[in-house]
Every structure is written in structure tokens, then in C-alpha cells.
């Protein structure tokens, strides 16, 4: 049976989840979690919450799911040390560098690969397993078939979201909030600009990036049969009453292995929805019906639900969660009560003599009646064993006192943190290994963007989309003959069902003589390595520290693009054990969609009928460009431009990457020359210096 994993944004939230049937909770601690706006927990509160859960047989998975900077690694590992000692069951991690350090310094602590790692294929799950993770939290975009394949074949636990908010973008691949508002989702501060209204170029208005909430209530038996290890409810930012209501419904569905009643569905809708719910990603029905905005219900409708839920997790309220055996042995020399949960045992003794009865001796039934009074504790007496000689009179007060003491001791033993190894962490003294600026790499969207300007002054490497290379093999041959160093730019996203086509294209391009490929997630690294390519890592790997570079180096990456969310000074501070590059020009990618926003405008596939754009409330226009598999990338309204600046060249990255997307060949030539010559260009709609000076929260 899968665990039911519920959110807890506060200690009240922990009680709400546990008392309503969750057998695991996930909660945030410190600054290294993706809900930094939530209340989260102090050290004292976290230790108390972990002990509270452990005593009740409930696991605690602590969110450690943002990327960290080099200067933050010491603080991060101090937090890991504390959580390791406090007995957290697992850490949910995004940053591959932090994961590497945890494996080295807290080898007994389980690691779960956060959904922020964008694991959505079998190769992604296998790569996570190689890196020391015991579980992967799969992307919300995975279908039931994909979940089943990964669960059965990866040899690693899978965790699947079953209820709560859906982002339009694949988790871990959204940079919109950071680029336009300096609030990074990869740093736990997303401002959710996707929920705002936008207008297509034809005047169609709406909320084309706002999805309804997920509700997988009808699929609980199916996911159980697949062998999914954990069913996850989203909502650490929501009220404890919300957690209580939603958790109870799903706990009932899971225990009884059934679909929801109409009343249960209506309750879920009342406590929170966005024009209802969707299961479109699970079923593959990715269409207009998946979109919606928040439904506002009157307080009168939801208050009775919330009040009733609050009573279920009030202070002191205890559900009978832990079955135990209670043994009571009475003799003339005293009373002994032992409580045993099968793993832990505790005994309490009253050594005062037990008198013989004058009239009415104590019976086994009378003792049992007192022993089963475990209210106010998480225990219930599943078995009772009694040793009672005839003719003794045992006061109920004495039995109650010894029982309470035994249960208190058992509770303390269950709540105690396990003994775990900790290898002290010390900051590496190996130096930063910053390199001098070497030159420029070029990333293009179409081969037509390679112009005479590039023939005159060739890029060190030209990254070209795999689909473009595979479709124009004759052009590829001419470019290779001309001496260009071409590399494959992998699609941002593809599914397991699409992978055979990807492999076929890779083989065709490899046979042309291209031996380098740029991976956008950890699953692609594994595939490319096994096919014999030299592997470079793209921005989608979200590299912000030297430990991440070390981890990727161990996976076979030889060159890595650093995060464009960092300031230049932060990039300079990264220890660089492999070659690195920075993106220095381009309409930065803000989101990548599984749900085609281009098709949503017209109801049909119109990718080849000109550029589709979205305009926000401020009048900024964002281009939507097609991606492999009828997906889209949303580009920033203004291009990043640094040709006339030189300070970024001191950040220690060997290369600057110039990224061309919607630019014409003529404009591509102007941009390339500007970077080689250090000149300014004219921009009709302006440009941006990106986040290299501003940084993010």
C-alpha cells in the first residue's frame, strides 16, 4: 500500500495531517526549501515535529529543494547535520551538489529527488538512482502509462502528486518569476506570474498559463496497483484545515481502495479549486478543459467544513494510530505493566504490596477495562495479556498510573532519534579554478542563422537543435566540411514513448560525425553517455555551486552552462572543476510547456503559421516558440545583451554562449559581429542586462 504524504506548513499542519490519516508528512526548514514564503519551522519546532511524527509511526520528509550558492553550502550542511541528528526520515533535494554532499556526510539519511529535478523519464529515474537517491518525485506532467513504466523498471521508489496546484511549466524549468521580478522559483520565492491575464496577438484575452488544480481521487486504486510508493498532496502554503479535509478524504480512498463519492468530490471543490479540477496529464487528455482560475467561495460555504476539521486536530486530540500489546502482571508484591509495539518495549512497576480482597476481588475484565484507556495517546491496545492471581483487590487508580507510566516510556522510546553517522563537513580548499575567457559559443534555432559572419569568425562550438540537425543532414555535412564544430542541443523535454525517435535522430547525426551533445536534464546525460557522446550540460540543470559541478563531472559532463539567475560575483565564486560557460545573449527561456499554448489560441496546430505571442498587463510581449513533441518555450520579451560589457568575462567561465531563437539571419550576423567587436546594437523594444547585476531573492 502506498504511503499518503501530506503537506505541513506549521506544527498545526503536522497535527492536521497526522490526525487525519497521513502516514508521512513533508515540511520545510530553514532557507533551503521551495516554500520560503511559508512559516516553516525553527530548529526546536522541527525537532518537536519529527519526534511527534516518529512516535506515531509517521515519516517526515523535509524539503531541501532549492539550489544553493557556494557560500551557502556550509549553512546548508549545518542544517543537514541537524536534521540527520533529529531523525528526519528523508530530505527532498533539487540541487545535485547538495545531494552529493549529503551522501558523503550523512550516508544514513535517505534522499528523495525533488520534482524540481524534472525527472519524467525512465532514464531520469535511473540517473537519480545512480546519484544516490532512493526515491524520485515524478513531474506532474507524467501520464499513468509513464508512471507505471518508471515505477516497474527503475528499481527506485516513485512519488506521484495526486492533489493540488499544477504549474504550467515543468517544475525546475521555470525562470519567469526570476527574470521579470527577481523572485526565483528555484530559490523558493516564485511570485506566480503565470496566474495573471495575458493577451494573444490576435486580441484573445484570458489566463492561458493558469491550470486548474490536479485531482487524482479516482485513480488511487490504479496508482496502488502500479506499485507507486507515495501519493503526495500539494499545499504547504495552505491552512491546516485544508490539509485536514483533503488528507482525510484521500486516506479513506486509499484505505478502502475506491473512487470518491459525489459528496467527497464536492468537499474537495469547496475547500479549494480553480474552476474545478483536472487529471489531464494523467489521462493524456491535454486540452482546453485543463485551464482555470481560482474559484472564490463565500466563507459561509466553507466555514462549517473548516470548523469541523479543526476539531479533529485540536491540541490533545489523538487518533488511535499505533497498535500495541499491553501486558499486566499482578502479584501480592506489586504490579507490572509492559507496553510493546513490536519494536520497542517499556515497562512500569508499582512495588507497593497488593492486598487481598475482603469482599469483591479484582477480575481480569476489570483490569482490561482500565488497561484499554489509552485516550490522549496515539496508542490502542490491540492485544492484552493479564496475569492475575485469585483473591486480590487492585485499585483502578494504581492500574491507571502504571499504565500511563508505561505508555509514556514507550512514547519516549518511539520518539527518540536514531543513531546515525555524520562525517564532518569542511569547506574545500582546492581553489576556484577560474579560467580566462576563451571565446564564444553559439546556440541557434535554425541552421539558416549560420551566416557569413560566422564563417569569417567561427564560434568555438555551435549548438543546434537535434531535430534541425536530423532534418538537414546535407547542410550538416557541408558545415562540417567547412570546419564548423557542431554540437547537438537536446530537446528540453521528451517522454519515454518519444525516446526511440530521439535515439534514432541521435544515431543519424552521430554517423555524420557529430560527437558532442548538450543535455538539459539528468536523464539525458545518462542516455548520451551510453551512446558515446561527449556530454555538455545545459542551463536546465540549474548549476549554482561547485559541488553541483563535481556531481555532474562524476556523471560524465565535461562542460556546463551556469545558471543565468546568479549575479556575476556569485558566478565568480563557484569552484569550477570542469569547463563552464555563461549565457550572454538571448531571449531567455522563461517556461517550457507540455500543454501547447500555441494550439490553445486557435484550437489547432498553428506552429508554422507565424510567431505566436502573449502580452502581459504591462504591455510586454513574450514569444512562444515550438519545441519537440508539440511543446512550447516562452521567451522573455527583451533579449539579454552584454556585448558592450566586459566585467562578466572575469567570472571565470571559459565561454560566453550567444543564443539565437527568433532572430533573422541578418540580425544574427549583426549580433555575432557585435559580440566579437564589443559594440552596442540598436534595439527597437529595448534589451536587458539580465540578472547578472540584479540577482534574485
N, C-alpha and C positions, 0 to 999 in steps of 0.2 A: 504494500500500500504506500503511495507517495506521502511525503510529509506535506502539511499545509503550512506555508510560510507567509506570515502576516507582517504588515509594517508596524513599526513603533517609533513615533517621533518624540515620545516622552515616556516617563515612568508610568503615567496613566495609560498611555498607549500600550505599554507592555502588559499591564493588567488586563486591559480590554481585549488584547489578542489572546492571552493565555486562558483567561476565564471563559472565553467563547469558543475554544476548541482548536486553536493553533497549536501545533506541536513543534513549531520553530518560529522565531521572530527575526527580523533584520532591523538593525538600529544603527544610528550614526554616532560617531565620536570624533571630537576634535575638529580640525580644519580639513582633514583629508577624506571628505565624503561628498557625494554629488548632491546633497541637500544642505548646503551650508546655511541656507536661509531658515532651516528648521531649528527648533530649540536645541536638539541634540543633547548630549549627556556630559556632565562633568566626570572626573575620574571616580569620585565617590558614588555618584549615581550609576555609572556604568558598572562598577564592581557590584553594587547592590542589585542592579537589574540582572546581571549574569548569574549571581547567586540565586536570586528569586526564580529564574527560569530553570536553572540546573536542578534545584530542589524539587521542581515539579515535572522534571523529565522533558523540558522544552529546550531545544537547541537555540543558541544565539549566534547569528551570523552578522558580523559587524562590517558596515560599509566602509571600505578604504579605497573608494572607486573614483579617484581623480588622479590627474597627472601631477607630479611633484617636480620642483626645481632642484638643482643640485644643492643649493644652500639649505633646502628644507629637508634633505634626506636624514640628517641627524635627528631632527624633531620627529620625523615620521617613524624612525626606528625606535625612538623613545616611546612613542605611542604603541608600536608593535610589541615592545618588551612588556609594557603594562598589560596589554590585552592578552598576551601569552600567559603572564602570571595570573591574571584574573580568571582565566579559564574560558575565554570566548571559544566557541566551537569552530568557527571558521572566519576568515577575512575574505570579503568580496573585493577583488582587486582589478583595476584597469591597467595601471602602469606596469609594463613588463619589467622595468628596472626595479620597482619596489617588490614585485613578485620574486625576482632573483634574490634580492637581499633578504626577504623573509625566509626563503628556502635555506639560505646559508646560515642565518642567525636564529631562526625559530623553526627548526626542522620538524617539530611535532605538531605545528599549527597547520590546519587544513587551509588550502587556498581554493577559492571559487573564482572563476574567470567572469568578471562583470559583463553585463550586456553592453557596456561601453567599449568592450574589446571587439565588438561587431563579429562575433562568432555565429555564422549562419550556414556553414557547410561542414561536411564530414572532415575535410582537411583542416578546417579551423579548429574543430574539437580535438583532432589528433595532435595538432601543433600545441594546443593548450596542455594536453596530457604530457607531451614531451617536455614542456616547460615547468612541470611540477604541479599543475592544477589537478584537483580531484573532481571538480565539477565545472560545467560551463553553463552560464545563464544565456540561453539562446536568444538571438534577435527576435523581436516581436513580429517581424515580417515572415518568419518561417511558417510554412504550411504544415498541416498534420502529417503529410507524407514525408516531408523533410525532417520533422521532429522524430518520426518513427525510425527513419533511416539512421540518423545520427545516434539516437538512443540505443539502437540494436547493434551498431557496428563500431562505435568509437571506443568502447571499453572505458568510458568515463561517465560519471553521473550527469544527467541533464536536468536543468531547471527551466520551467516554462511559465511565463506570465499568463494568468487566467482572468485577471480583472484589473481595470484601472486605465489610466491615461495612456494614449498612444501618441507618439511623436510622428510627424510627417517624415522626418529624416531618420535614417538608421542611427541608432544610439552610438555615440562616439565619433560620428562623422558630421556633426552639426557645428558650424562655426559662425552662424548668422548672428546670434546674440553677442558674440565676442567682437566680430568685425564692425557691426553697426552700433554697438552700445557698450563695448568693453566689459561685458559680463559673460564670461566663458562657461558654457555647459561642461567642458572638460575640466573646469576648475570648480564646478558645483554652484555656479551663480547664474544659470540660464534665466533670461527675462521673458522667454516665450513669445518672441515677436511673431512666430508662426500663427498665433491665435488671432492676430489683428486682421482687419479687412484689407484686401488688395483688389486692384482693377486690371483686367487683361487689356491688351492694346486695342481690342475692338469695343471697349467700353463695358464689358461684362464685369459686374461687381460681385463681391461676396467674400467668403473666407475659404479660399481654395487650398489653404495649408493647415486647416483645423480639422482633425479627425475626431470622430466620436470615440468614446471610451470603449475599451475591449470588455466583452462579457463572454466568457467561455463556459458558462454554467452547464450547458447541455453536453459539453464534451468531456466532463470529468470521468465517466466510465471509460471512454475511449483512451484518454491520456493515461489512465491507470493501467489498462491492458497493454499499452505500449511499453510500460516499464519506466516512465518518467519518474525521476527521484523526488522532485519537489515542484509543487504548484504554488505560484507566487502571486500575491495580491499587491498591487501598487498602491501607494498612498501615504508615505511618511509625513507629508505636509498636511494631511487631513486630520480632522478631530478624532479623538479616541472613540467617540460614539460611532463614527463612520466605520472605524476598524472593527468595533464590536459587532455591528449589524452585519457587515459583509462577511466577516470571518465566521460567524455562527451559521449563516446560510451555506457557505461553502463547506464548512465542517460537517453539516448534516448531509449535504450531497455526497461528499467523499465517503463518509461512514456508511451511508445507505446505498452507495453506488447507483445513483439515479440522476435524472434530469430535474430541473426546477419546476415547482408549481407556478401557476399564474400569480398567486399571491407573493411568492418569493421573488419572481421577476419584477413585480410591481414595487416591492420594497426596495430592491436594488435600484430601480429607476428613481424612486423618491429621494433616496439619500444622496445620489449624485449621478447625473448623466449629461451628455451633450446631445440633445435631441434624440435620446435613446442610445442604443449600443450597437456594436458591430463585432462580427467574428470573421470579417472578410479575408484577413490574412491567413487564418487557419484553414478556411474552406477554399481559398483561391478565387473567391468572388470579389475581385478588386475593382470597385466601381463607385459611382456617384453616391450610393447609399452609405458609404463609409464616412461621409463628412458630416460635421455638425458643430454647433457652438453650445456653450453652457446653457443648460435649462435652469431657469430661476423658479423655484417653488416657494410658496408662502411659508412662513415659519409655522403657521397653524397646521400645515400638512405634515411637516417633518418633526415638530416638537414632541408629539407623543412617542414616535419611534426612538428619538434620541433620549428621552427621559427613561423609557423602559430599558434601553440599552445601558444607560449609565448605572442603573440599579444593579445590573448583572456584574459590573466590575468595580463596584464601590469598595472603599478601603475595608479590608477584613472579609470581603466576600470570597468564598473559596469553593471552587468546583472540585468534586472528588476525582482527582486525576491520577493518583498513584496507588495501585493496589499493593497491599502488604499482608503479611501473616503476623497476627498478634498471638503471642504465647503467654499464658498466665499460669504461674505455678504458685500455689498457696500451701503453706505448712504452718505448724504451730510456731515455727521460728521466724516467719515473715512472709513477704510477698515479693515475687519477681515477675516483671513484665518485660518481654522481649518483642521488639518490632523489627521485622525483616522484610526488605523489598526484593530479595533475591540476589542482591549485590552487596548491600550494606546492611549491617545489623547493629542494634543498640539495645541495651538493657538498663532497666532502672530497678532498684531494690529498696524495699522498706523492711528493715530488720527488726522492727518492733514485734513483740510476740502477738500471735493471733489467738484470741480467746475462743474457748469452746462455747457453743450456743446454749443458753438456758431453755429457750422455747423454740425459736424458729431459725434453724441453721441456714446458711447461705447455700443456694443451689447453683448449678452450672448455668442455668438460664438467667439467674440474677446477675452473675458475673459477666456473662456475654452481653447483657443489656447495657452494662457500664462500659465494657470494652469497645463496643461499636460506636461510642460517642466521640467520633473524630472530627466533628464540626469545628470550623475555624482553622483547620489544617488542610493540606492538599491530599491527605491520605484517606483511604477507605479500606476497611478490613475485609479482604477477600476470603481469608481463612482465619479461623480462630481455634486455638488449641488450649485446652484448660486441664490443669492438674489440680484437683480439689478433694482432699480427704473429707470423709463424712463428719458432720457434727461441729464444724467451725462456723463462726459468725464473723464475716468480713465486712466492715463498714464501707458503704459505697464511696465515701469521701476518700478513703485510703486507696481504693482501686483507681479512682479518677486521678488522684495525684500521681500515682506511679505510672499510669498510662500516659498522662501529659508529659512527664519527665522522659519517658522512653521515646515518645514521638518527637519531642524537642531535640533529643540527642540524634535521632535518625535524620531529622531535618538538617541539623548542622553538618552531619557527615555527607549527606547528599549535596548540600550547598557548597562544600569545601572545594576549592580549586584544585585541579590535578597537578601533579608534579611534572614539569616539562623542561626540556633542555633550552638553554639560551646561550648562544655564543656571542660574547660582547662585540658590539659594532664600533669600529673606528673609521674615521674619515680617511679615505685613501690619500696617500702622499705621493702618488705617481705623477702628479702634474697634469696639466690640462691638455697637453699635446696639441695646442692650437697650431694650425698651419697657415702659411701665407696664402693669400688669394691667388688662385691659379688661372681662372678664366671662367667662361660662361658655358653652361649647358642650355639647350633649347628644348622646350616641350611644345609640340604643335598638335592641332586638332585635325588638320588636313595636310596631305603631302604637298598641295599647291602652295602652302605657306613657306616652303623652302624656295627662296628666290636667289637671284644673282648676288645679293648682299651676303648670303650665307656661303655661296661659292667662293667669294673673294676672301672672306674671313670665316673660316669654318668653326662651328661650335665644337667643343670637346666631345660632347655626346648629344645626339638628337633623339628625344623620346617621342615615339609615335604610337597612337592607339593600336592595339593588336588587330582590331577589326579593319582599320585603314591599311595596315601592312598586308594583311591576308588578302584584301580585296584588290591590291595593286602590286602584285609580285613583279611585274615587268618594270614598273617605276622603281621599285625597291632595288632591283638588280642594277639599274642604271646609277642610282645614288651610291650603291656600294662600290661599283666600278669607279665612280668619281672620287672615291676616298672618304666618303662620309661615314662616321661611326654612328650607326643606327641602333637604337635600343627599343625594346617593347615597353609600352606603357600599358599595364594591365587594366582591364575594366574595374571600376570601383567595386562593383558588386556582380556576382553571378551565383546561380544556385547549383546544387548537385546535379539536377537534371540537365543543366546547361553546360556542365563541365566537360562532357565528351566533345562538344563543339569547340570549347576553349582549347582543349588539348590538341584537337585536330588542327586548329589555326596555329597554335604554338609550334607544332611539328613542321608545318609547311614553312613557316617563317624561319625556323631553326635550320631547315635544309637549305635556305637561301644564304645562310652564313651569319645570321644574327645570333649572338650568343649572350646578350645582356637583356635582362627584363626587370622592370620596376614593379615590385609588389605593393599592394595597397592594404593588405591585412595579413595576419599571421598565417592563415590557411594558404594563401598564395605563395608565401615563402616556401612552405613545405612542398607544394606542387612543383615550383620552379627548380628548387634544389634537386628534387628527384629526377627531373627531366634533364639535368645537366647544365642549366643556365647559370651564369654569374648573376647574383641577385643584388639588386639595389632596392632600398626601401623608400616608399613614397610618404607624403605628408599624412596619409590616413593612419599611420602607425603612431602618430601623436607623441613624438620623441621630444622630451623636455629635460632629460638629465643623462649624465654619463653612464649610470647603471643600466639605463634602457639600451644605450648603445652597446654596452658589454653583453647584455642579454641577446640582442639581435645579432651581434657578431658571432655568438655561440650557435645561432641558428643558421649562419652562413651568409648574412648580409655583409657586403663589402663597402657599400656607400649608402648613406642615409640622408634624406631630406629632413631638416629640423623643423619643429613646429613654427608656423608663422604667427602664433599667438603670443610669442615671447618678445620681450624688449631685447635690443641689441646687446646690452650689458649682460642680460641673463643668458643669451646665446654664447657670449664670450666665456662665461663661467663654466660652461658644460665641458667636462672631461671628454676628450674625443679619441677613443681607441681605434676608430675607423674613419675613413674619408667622409666628410659631410658637405652638404650644400644648403643654401638658403633660397627660397623663392623671392626674387627681386623684381619681377614684373608679372602682372596679370590681373584679370578679373577673378579675384579669389573665389574658390568654390565655397558656398555657404551651406548647402544641403545636398544630399542625394536621396532621391525618392524611389520607392518601389511602386508607388501609386502615381501613375503618369499624370502630371499636372497639365501637360500639353493637350492630351486627349480630353481632359476634363473641360477645356474651353469649348470644344466643338462637339464632343461626343464621338469623335472619330480620330484615327491616326493622322495627324497633320504635320509630322516632324519635317517633311520635305517641302512644306509649303511656306517657307519663310520663317523668320525668327519670332518666337513667342516670348512675350514679356509680361511681367507683373509690375504694377506701380503701387507704391505704398502711400500712406496718408500725407507724407512729407513731399511727395512728388518725385521720389527716387525710383528709377526704373531698373528692374533686375531681369536679366535674360535667362531663359530656360533652354538648356541645350540637351539634345538627346544623348542617352547613354545606352550601352549594350543591354539588350533584353527589354526594350521599351521602358527604360527607366529615365530619369531626368537628373541633371545637376542644375541647381540655382546658383547663378553667378552674382557677385557683388556689382552694384550699379556703377562704381568708379574703379578704374584699374589702379593697382599698386604700381607706383613709378619711382624708381630710385637711381635712374641713370646719371643724374647730375649730383648725386651724393656719393661720398666715399667712406664715411665712417663705418658703414656696415661691413666693409671689407676687412675691418680689424676684429671681427667677431670670431675669427679662427676657422671659418668654413672655407674649404678649398674652392668651392664653386658657387656661382650665382646661377639660379635657374630662371630663365625667361620663359614664361608660359603664355602661349598664344591660343586663343579659343575662337572668338567671333571676328577677329581682325582679318581684313582683306590681305591678299599677298602684298599689295603696295604698302599698306600700313605696317605689315610685318617687317618689311625691309627697312622702313623708317625707324621702327623701334629697335631693330637689331643694330643698325648703324649708331643710333643714339647711345646705346649701352657701350659699344666699342669705343666711341669717341667721348663719352661723358657729357653729352649735350642734353639740353632741355627740349621737350616737344610741346606742340600746341595740342590742347585737349578741349574739344567743344563743350563737354559736360563736366570738365574737371577731372581730378585724379586724387589719389590718397597716398599717404606715406605708410599706410598700414598700421600695424600695432608695434612696430619695432621701436618707436619712441614712446607711444602712449601706454602700451601694455594692457593687461586685463586685470579685473578683480579676481 
